[in-house]
Amino acid sequence: MLVERGLQVLNVEAVGDAYAIASNYLRRSGAISDTSVTNDRLLEIIVRMFNGGEGNRLRLGNRAITKFQSTRIS
């Protein structure tokens, strides 16, 4: 599904699938809590990378995991 936001078109499925990939891994590894609440920081990382031109769901998810873990707040 494509959603128009101003002049920007966002592929909701790519972002959603990437979030599902990353959040599933991070929940199983214990990096984020096991709740149904969206992790805003993870979503922001994915949207930023998507807006930077990355459209592959798996690559987005995997890179988001790496970025999330490297910028983890202690």
N, C-alpha and C positions, 0 to 999 in steps of 0.2 A: 504494500500500500504506500502510495506517495502522498505526502501531506505538504501543502504549500504553506510556508510561514514567511510572509512578506515576499521577498524575491527568492528566498531559499527553499528548495525542495528537499525534504528529508525522507529517506527510505526507511520507514518505521520498522519494517521487517528486519533489515540488516542490523540496525541498532539493537532491536529487541532480541534477536538471535545471539548477537555478540554478547549482550548483557547476560543472557541465560547461560551461555557457555562459561563466561568469566565468573559469574556469581555462584554457579553450581560448584565449580572447582574451589573457589575461595571459601565457600561454606563447608565443603567436605574437608578442607585442610585446616579449618578453624580460624582462618584469617578474618572472616566476618561472621556475625551472629547468624544462627539458623532461624531466621524469621522471614515472613513474606514481605517485609518492608523493604522498599528499594533503597539501596546504598547510593546516596547522592554523589559521593566522591567517585565511585566506580562508574556511574552513569556519565558523569561529567568528563571523565577520561575518555570514554568510548565516543561520546558526541564530539569532543574536541578532535580526536583522531579521524572520525568520519568526516568532519568538516574540513580536515586537512587533506582529504582526497582518498583515504583508505575506504574501500567499499566491500572488501572480502570479509564475510562474517567470522570465519574461523581465525583469520589473521587479526582482525579487530579484537576478538575475544582473547586470544593468546597474548597479544601485545598489551592489552589492558591489564591482564593478570600481572605481567612483568612490571609494568609501570606502577600499578597499585602496590605491589609488594616492595618496590624500591623507594616509594614515597610514603611508606607506612609511618604513621604518627605513633610514637611510643608513649 
